[in-house]
Amino acid sequence: MFKFNVTPDDGPAYEVVATTRDVAKWERTTKGASLAGLQSDMKAVDLYRIAYHASVRQGLYAGTLADFEDSTDLDVLDLEDPDPTRSAA
């Protein structure tokens, strides 16, 4: 769904792919969060949370969300359309 380049202050950069599992965890742990809402009003804080969940799940990060937000920079490399039936037009 989302591909990020994560650059920590104290280590090498890495690429992480957030899947529907990470988005679902973000929805469950963020009040009022929804994929539809993210698509219509994307906020950096939401991208950080999704990248955090993906990084933790894949064993690439072991700290807290607050530490992740304070010590990393994100580049969004790719946003996949989560609805493969939707037209590209």
C-alpha distances in whole Angstrom, upper triangle without the diagonal:
4,7,10,14,16,20,22,25,27,25,23,20,17,13,11,7,6,5,7,10,9,9,11,14,13,14,17,18,18,21,20,16,14,11,13,15,12,12,15,16,14,16,16,17,14,12,14,14,10,11,14,13,11,14,16,15,15,18,18,19,22,23,23,20,23,24,20,20,24,24,20,19,16,14,11,11,8,6,5,7,6,10,11,14,14,17,16,19
4,7,10,12,16,18,22,24,22,20,17,14,11,8,6,5,7,9,11,10,9,13,14,13,15,18,18,18,21,20,16,15,12,14,15,12,12,15,15,12,14,13,14,12,9,11,12,9,8,12,12,10,12,15,14,14,17,16,17,20,21,21,18,21,21,17,17,21,20,17,15,12,11,7,8,6,5,6,9,9,13,14,18,17,19,18,21
4,7,10,13,16,19,21,19,17,13,11,7,6,4,6,9,12,14,12,12,16,16,15,18,20,20,20,23,23,19,18,16,18,19,15,15,18,18,15,16,14,16,14,10,12,13,10,8,12,13,10,11,15,14,13,16,14,16,19,20,20,18,21,20,17,17,20,19,15,14,10,9,6,5,5,7,8,12,13,16,17,20,20,21,19,23
4,6,10,12,16,18,16,14,10,8,6,5,6,8,11,14,15,13,13,17,17,16,18,21,20,20,23,23,20,19,17,20,20,16,16,19,18,15,15,12,14,13,9,10,12,10,7,10,12,10,10,14,14,13,15,12,14,17,18,18,16,18,17,14,14,16,15,12,10,6,6,5,5,7,9,12,15,16,20,20,24,23,24,22,25
4,7,10,13,15,13,11,7,6,4,7,9,11,15,18,19,16,17,20,20,18,22,24,23,22,26,26,23,23,21,23,23,19,20,22,21,17,17,14,15,15,12,11,14,13,9,12,14,12,11,14,16,14,15,12,13,17,18,18,17,18,17,13,14,16,14,10,8,6,5,6,7,10,12,15,18,20,23,24,27,26,28,25,28
4,6,10,12,10,9,5,5,6,7,10,12,16,19,19,16,17,20,19,18,21,23,21,21,25,26,22,23,21,24,23,20,21,24,22,18,17,13,14,15,11,10,12,12,8,10,12,11,9,12,14,13,13,10,10,14,14,15,14,15,13,10,11,12,10,6,6,5,7,9,10,13,15,18,21,22,25,26,30,29,30,28,31
4,7,9,7,7,4,7,9,11,14,16,19,22,22,19,21,24,22,21,24,26,24,24,27,28,25,26,25,27,26,23,24,26,24,20,19,15,16,17,14,12,15,15,11,12,15,14,12,15,17,16,15,12,11,15,15,16,15,15,13,10,11,11,8,5,5,6,8,11,13,16,18,21,24,25,29,30,33,32,34,31,34
4,5,5,7,6,9,11,13,16,17,21,24,23,20,21,24,22,21,24,26,23,23,27,28,26,27,26,29,28,24,26,28,26,22,20,16,16,18,15,12,15,16,12,12,15,15,12,14,17,16,14,11,10,12,12,13,13,13,10,8,10,9,6,4,6,9,12,15,16,19,21,24,27,28,31,33,36,35,37,34,37
4,6,8,9,12,15,16,20,21,25,27,27,23,25,28,25,24,27,28,26,26,29,31,28,30,29,32,30,27,29,31,28,24,22,18,18,20,18,15,17,19,16,15,18,18,15,17,20,19,18,14,13,14,13,15,15,14,11,10,11,9,5,6,8,11,14,17,19,22,24,27,30,31,35,36,39,38,40,37,40
4,7,9,12,16,17,21,22,26,28,27,24,26,29,26,25,29,30,27,27,31,33,30,32,31,34,33,30,31,34,31,27,25,21,21,23,21,17,19,21,17,16,19,19,16,17,20,19,17,13,12,13,13,15,16,15,12,11,13,12,8,9,11,14,17,20,21,24,27,29,32,33,37,38,41,41,42,40,42
4,7,9,13,15,19,20,24,27,26,23,25,28,26,25,29,30,27,28,31,33,30,32,31,34,33,29,31,33,31,27,25,22,22,23,20,17,19,20,16,16,18,18,14,16,18,17,15,11,11,13,13,16,17,17,14,12,15,14,10,10,12,14,16,19,19,22,25,27,31,31,35,36,39,39,40,38,41
4,6,10,13,17,19,22,26,25,22,25,28,26,25,29,30,28,28,32,34,30,31,30,33,32,28,30,32,30,27,25,21,22,23,20,18,20,20,16,16,19,17,14,16,18,16,15,11,12,15,16,18,19,19,16,14,16,16,12,11,12,13,14,17,17,20,23,25,29,29,33,33,37,37,38,36,38
4,7,10,14,16,19,23,23,20,22,25,24,23,26,28,26,26,30,31,28,28,27,29,29,25,26,29,27,23,22,18,19,20,17,15,17,17,13,14,17,15,12,15,17,15,14,10,12,15,16,18,17,18,16,13,15,15,12,9,9,10,11,13,13,16,19,22,25,26,29,30,34,33,34,32,35
4,7,10,13,16,20,19,17,19,22,21,21,24,26,24,25,28,29,26,26,24,27,27,24,24,27,26,22,21,18,19,19,16,14,16,15,11,12,14,12,9,13,14,11,12,8,10,14,16,18,17,19,17,13,15,17,14,11,11,10,11,12,12,14,17,19,23,23,27,27,31,31,32,30,33
4,7,10,13,17,17,15,17,20,19,19,22,24,23,23,27,28,24,24,22,25,25,21,22,25,24,20,20,17,18,17,14,13,15,13,10,12,13,10,9,13,13,11,12,9,12,16,17,19,17,20,18,15,16,18,16,12,12,10,9,10,9,11,14,15,19,19,23,23,27,27,28,26,29
4,6,10,13,13,11,13,16,16,15,19,20,20,20,24,25,21,21,19,22,22,19,20,23,22,19,18,16,17,15,12,12,13,10,7,9,10,7,6,10,10,8,10,8,11,14,16,17,16,18,17,14,15,18,16,13,13,10,11,10,10,11,12,14,17,17,21,21,25,25,27,25,28
4,6,10,11,9,11,14,14,14,17,19,19,20,23,23,19,19,16,19,20,17,17,21,21,17,18,16,17,15,12,13,13,10,8,11,10,7,8,11,11,9,12,11,13,17,18,19,17,20,20,16,17,20,19,16,15,12,12,10,9,9,10,11,14,13,17,18,21,21,23,22,25
4,7,8,6,7,10,11,11,13,15,15,16,19,20,16,15,13,16,17,14,15,18,18,15,16,15,15,12,10,11,10,7,6,9,8,5,8,11,9,9,13,12,13,16,17,17,15,19,19,15,16,20,19,16,16,13,13,11,11,10,10,10,13,12,15,17,20,20,23,22,25
4,5,5,7,9,10,11,13,15,16,17,20,20,16,14,12,15,17,14,15,19,19,17,18,17,17,14,12,14,13,9,10,12,10,7,11,13,10,11,14,15,16,18,20,20,18,21,22,19,19,23,23,20,20,17,16,14,14,12,11,10,12,10,13,14,18,18,21,21,24
4,5,5,6,8,10,10,12,14,15,18,17,14,12,10,13,15,13,14,17,18,16,18,18,18,14,13,15,13,10,12,14,11,10,14,14,12,13,17,18,19,20,22,21,19,22,23,20,21,25,25,22,22,19,19,16,17,14,12,11,12,9,12,13,16,17,20,21,24
4,6,5,6,9,10,11,12,14,17,17,14,13,12,16,17,15,17,20,20,18,19,19,18,15,14,15,13,10,12,12,9,8,12,12,9,11,15,16,17,18,19,19,17,21,22,19,20,24,24,22,22,20,20,18,19,17,15,15,15,12,15,17,20,21,24,24,28
4,5,5,6,9,10,11,12,15,16,13,12,11,15,16,13,15,19,18,16,16,16,14,11,11,11,9,6,8,9,6,6,9,10,8,10,13,14,14,15,16,16,14,17,18,15,16,20,20,18,19,16,17,15,17,15,14,14,15,13,16,18,21,22,25,25,28
4,5,5,6,9,10,10,13,13,10,9,7,11,12,10,12,15,15,13,14,14,13,10,10,11,9,6,9,11,8,9,12,13,12,14,17,17,17,18,19,17,15,18,20,17,17,21,21,19,19,16,17,15,16,15,13,13,13,11,14,16,19,19,22,22,25
4,5,5,6,9,10,12,12,9,9,9,12,13,12,14,17,17,16,17,17,16,12,13,14,11,9,12,13,10,11,14,14,13,15,18,19,19,20,20,18,16,19,21,19,19,23,24,22,23,20,21,19,20,18,16,16,15,12,15,18,20,20,24,24,27
4,5,5,6,8,11,13,10,11,11,15,15,14,16,19,19,17,17,17,15,12,13,13,9,8,11,10,7,9,12,12,10,14,16,17,16,16,17,15,13,16,18,16,17,21,22,20,21,19,21,19,21,20,18,18,18,16,19,21,24,24,27,27,30
4,5,5,6,9,10,7,9,9,13,12,11,14,16,15,13,13,13,11,8,10,10,7,6,10,9,7,10,13,12,12,15,17,17,16,17,16,14,11,14,17,15,15,18,20,18,19,17,18,17,19,18,16,17,17,15,18,21,24,23,26,26,29
4,6,5,7,8,5,6,8,11,10,10,13,15,15,14,14,15,13,10,12,13,10,9,13,13,11,13,16,16,15,18,20,21,20,20,20,18,15,17,20,18,18,21,23,22,22,20,21,19,21,20,17,18,17,15,17,20,22,22,25,26,28
4,6,7,9,8,9,11,14,14,14,17,19,18,17,17,18,15,13,15,15,12,11,15,14,12,14,17,16,15,19,20,21,20,20,19,17,15,18,20,19,19,22,24,23,24,22,24,22,24,23,21,21,21,18,20,23,25,25,28,29,32
4,7,9,8,11,13,16,15,14,18,19,18,17,16,16,13,11,14,13,9,10,14,12,10,14,16,14,15,18,19,20,18,18,17,14,12,14,17,16,16,19,21,21,22,20,23,21,24,23,21,22,22,20,23,26,28,27,31,31,33
4,6,5,9,11,14,12,12,15,16,15,14,13,14,11,9,12,12,9,10,14,13,12,15,17,16,17,20,21,22,20,20,18,15,12,14,17,16,15,18,21,20,21,19,21,20,23,22,20,21,21,19,22,25,27,26,29,29,31
4,6,9,12,14,12,13,16,17,15,15,14,16,13,11,15,15,12,14,17,17,16,19,21,20,21,24,25,25,23,23,22,18,15,17,20,19,18,21,24,23,24,23,24,23,26,25,23,24,23,21,23,27,28,27,30,30,32
4,7,10,11,9,10,14,14,13,13,13,16,14,11,15,16,14,15,18,18,17,20,22,22,22,25,27,27,25,26,24,21,18,19,23,22,20,23,26,25,25,23,24,23,26,24,21,22,21,19,21,24,25,24,27,28,29
4,7,9,7,7,11,12,11,11,11,13,11,9,12,13,11,11,15,15,14,17,19,19,20,22,24,24,23,24,22,20,16,18,21,19,18,21,24,22,22,20,21,19,22,21,18,18,18,16,18,21,23,22,25,25,27
4,5,5,6,9,10,10,11,12,15,14,10,12,15,13,12,16,17,15,17,20,20,20,22,25,25,24,25,25,22,19,21,24,22,20,24,26,24,23,21,21,19,21,19,16,16,15,13,14,18,19,18,21,22,24
4,5,5,6,9,10,10,12,14,14,10,11,15,13,11,14,16,15,16,19,20,19,21,24,24,24,25,25,23,20,22,24,22,21,24,26,23,22,19,19,16,18,16,12,12,11,9,11,14,16,15,18,18,20
4,5,5,6,9,10,13,16,16,13,14,17,16,14,18,20,19,19,23,24,23,25,28,27,27,29,28,26,23,25,27,25,23,27,28,26,25,22,21,18,20,17,14,14,11,10,11,15,15,13,16,17,18
4,5,5,6,8,10,13,13,10,12,16,15,14,17,19,18,19,22,24,23,25,28,27,26,28,27,25,21,23,25,23,21,25,26,24,23,20,21,18,20,18,15,16,14,13,14,18,19,17,19,19,21
4,6,5,5,7,10,11,8,9,12,12,11,14,16,16,16,19,21,21,22,25,24,23,25,25,22,19,20,23,20,18,22,23,21,20,17,17,14,17,15,12,13,12,12,14,17,19,17,19,19,20
4,6,6,10,12,14,11,11,15,15,13,16,18,18,18,21,23,23,24,27,26,26,28,27,25,22,24,26,23,21,24,26,23,21,18,17,14,16,14,10,11,9,10,11,14,16,13,15,15,16
4,6,10,13,15,12,13,17,17,16,19,21,21,22,24,26,26,27,30,29,28,30,30,27,24,25,27,25,23,26,27,25,23,20,19,16,19,17,13,14,13,13,14,17,18,15,17,16,17
4,6,10,11,10,11,14,15,15,17,19,20,21,23,25,25,27,29,28,27,29,27,25,21,22,24,22,20,23,24,22,20,18,18,15,18,17,14,16,15,15,17,20,21,19,20,19,20
4,7,9,7,8,11,12,12,14,16,17,17,20,22,22,23,26,24,23,25,24,22,18,19,21,19,16,20,21,19,17,14,14,12,15,14,11,14,14,14,17,20,21,19,20,19,21
4,5,5,7,9,10,11,13,14,16,17,18,20,22,23,25,23,22,23,22,20,16,16,18,16,13,16,18,16,14,12,13,12,15,15,14,16,17,17,20,23,25,23,24,23,24
4,5,5,6,9,10,10,12,14,15,16,18,20,21,22,20,19,21,19,17,14,14,15,13,10,13,14,12,11,9,10,10,14,15,14,17,18,19,22,24,27,25,26,25,26
4,5,5,6,9,10,10,13,14,15,16,18,20,21,19,17,19,17,14,11,11,13,11,8,11,14,12,12,11,13,13,16,17,16,19,20,20,23,26,28,26,28,27,29
4,5,5,6,9,10,11,12,14,15,17,18,20,19,17,19,17,15,11,13,15,13,11,14,16,14,14,12,13,12,15,15,14,16,17,16,19,22,25,23,25,24,26
4,5,5,6,8,10,11,12,14,15,16,18,16,16,18,17,15,12,13,15,12,10,14,15,12,11,8,10,8,12,12,11,14,15,15,19,21,24,22,24,23,25
4,5,5,6,9,10,10,12,14,15,16,14,13,15,13,12,8,10,11,8,7,10,11,9,9,7,10,10,13,14,14,17,19,18,22,24,27,26,28,27,29
4,5,5,6,9,10,11,12,14,15,14,12,14,13,11,7,9,11,9,8,12,13,12,12,11,13,13,16,16,15,17,19,18,21,24,27,26,28,27,30
4,5,5,6,9,10,11,12,14,13,13,15,14,13,10,13,14,11,11,15,15,13,13,11,13,11,14,13,12,14,16,14,18,20,23,23,25,24,27
4,6,5,6,9,10,11,12,11,10,13,13,12,10,13,13,9,10,13,13,10,11,8,10,9,12,12,12,14,17,16,20,22,25,25,27,25,28
4,5,5,6,8,10,11,9,8,9,9,9,6,10,10,7,8,12,12,10,11,10,13,13,15,16,16,18,20,19,23,25,28,28,30,29,32
4,6,5,6,9,10,10,9,10,11,10,8,12,13,10,12,15,15,14,15,14,16,15,17,17,16,17,19,18,21,23,26,26,29,28,31
4,6,5,6,9,8,9,11,13,13,11,15,15,12,14,17,16,14,15,13,14,13,14,14,14,15,18,16,20,21,25,25,28,27,30
4,6,5,6,5,5,8,10,11,10,14,13,10,12,15,13,12,13,12,14,14,15,16,17,18,21,20,23,25,28,28,31,29,33
4,5,5,6,5,6,8,9,10,13,12,10,13,16,15,14,16,15,17,17,19,19,20,21,23,22,25,27,30,30,33,32,35
4,6,8,8,9,12,13,13,16,16,14,16,19,18,17,19,17,19,18,19,19,19,20,22,20,23,25,28,29,31,31,34
4,6,8,10,13,15,15,18,17,15,17,20,18,16,18,17,18,17,18,18,19,19,22,20,24,25,28,29,31,31,34
4,6,7,11,13,14,17,16,13,17,19,17,16,18,17,19,19,20,21,22,23,25,24,28,28,32,33,35,34,38
4,7,10,12,13,16,14,11,14,16,14,12,15,14,16,17,17,19,20,22,25,24,28,28,32,32,34,33,36
4,6,9,10,12,10,8,12,13,11,11,13,14,16,17,19,20,21,23,26,25,29,30,34,34,36,35,38
4,7,9,12,10,9,13,14,12,13,16,17,20,21,22,24,25,26,29,27,31,33,36,36,39,38,41
4,7,8,6,7,10,11,10,11,15,16,20,21,23,25,25,27,29,28,32,34,37,37,39,38,41
4,5,5,6,9,10,11,12,15,16,20,21,23,25,25,27,29,27,31,33,36,36,38,37,40
4,5,5,6,9,10,11,13,14,17,18,21,22,22,24,26,24,28,30,33,33,35,34,37
4,5,5,6,9,10,13,14,18,19,22,24,24,26,28,27,31,33,36,35,37,36,39
4,5,5,6,8,12,14,17,19,22,24,24,27,29,29,32,34,38,37,39,37,40
4,5,5,6,9,10,14,16,18,20,21,23,26,25,29,31,34,33,35,34,37
4,6,6,8,9,13,15,18,20,20,23,25,25,28,31,34,32,34,33,35
4,6,9,11,15,17,20,23,23,26,29,29,32,34,37,36,38,36,38
4,7,10,14,17,19,22,23,26,29,29,32,34,37,36,38,36,38
4,7,10,13,15,18,19,23,25,26,29,31,34,33,35,33,35
4,7,10,13,16,17,21,23,24,28,29,32,31,32,30,32
4,6,9,12,13,17,20,21,24,26,29,27,29,26,29
4,6,9,11,15,18,19,23,24,27,25,26,24,26
4,6,7,11,14,16,19,20,23,22,22,20,22
4,7,10,13,15,19,19,22,21,22,19,22
4,6,10,12,15,15,18,17,18,16,18
4,7,9,12,13,16,14,15,13,16
4,6,9,9,12,12,13,12,15
4,5,6,9,8,10,9,13
4,6,9,9,12,12,15
4,5,6,9,11,14
4,6,8,9,13
4,6,9,12
4,7,9
4,5
4
